[in-house]
């Protein structure tokens, strides 16, 4: 008998619960037909027991459902964050391009003014390398003989003198900077018209050697190319006087200049397609005609 009850315990339990559920349903139906009344002690007891049991049984399901909802929400947030990051990156790139365009437009306006002042053709070229030697200051350009460059042509920026082309290949060129110790430029103080020689020091500054009264050169004076010497056209900025040696014991006086061209951020420069007659005779090669149309890939300044 005990074995039979043991085997039938689950069916009996199920049957009992079914009977209790049926009784509860019948009681509720009679209550509704009677217009509503308090539940009987049996129905009330079943309801009291069923409420916490259902809460316990449904709690894991609620936890699983909440976790799933949070997971879905997190996926949505992750996708939204990815989209926002992409948008921010696009806006940053757009802002960077806009700043570059503004800087380029301002630089091109200055270059156009310089070109109009010199009345000479100019060729845009990029600095692709620098000489790392401590004894020489030079740069490598991405334009060469096939683009119209020749040794002896000046290199400038919209700010001032950069240097001089010293060697060329069909598609590249080397230019010595005015910072090089071998560089010498005939300069002119714009205010007093005092002449002198601007020499490179190998460092970040230039040295201006001149003769005459000390008051002819003062701090803040602008030194430009004089046009003498047959290398650089007249009127290009070289640098600004930052200090003057007043107690020079010799006839030759010296002043320090801050270069007008920004050598620490040298990226794009312009080659002046011009050489003096002296350099033409020394070089002996055929120079490009002044004002001649450059090649299609030469990036000539309009």
Secondary structure, 3 states (H helix, E strand, C coil): CHHHHHHCHHHHHHHHHHHHHHHHHHHHHHHHHCCCCCCCHHHHHHHHHHHHHHHHHHHHHHHHHHHHHHHHHHHHHHHHHHHHHHHHHHHHHHHHHHHHHHHHHHHHHHHHHHHHHHCCCEEEEEEEEECCCCCCCEEEECCCHHHCCCCCCEEECCCCEEEEEEEECCCCEEEEECCCCCCEEEEEECCCCCEEEEEECCCCEEEEEECCCHHHCCCCCEEEECCCCCCCCCCCEEEEEEEECCCCCCCCEEEEEEECCCHHHCCEEEEECCCCHHHHHHHCCCCCCCCCCCCCCCCECC
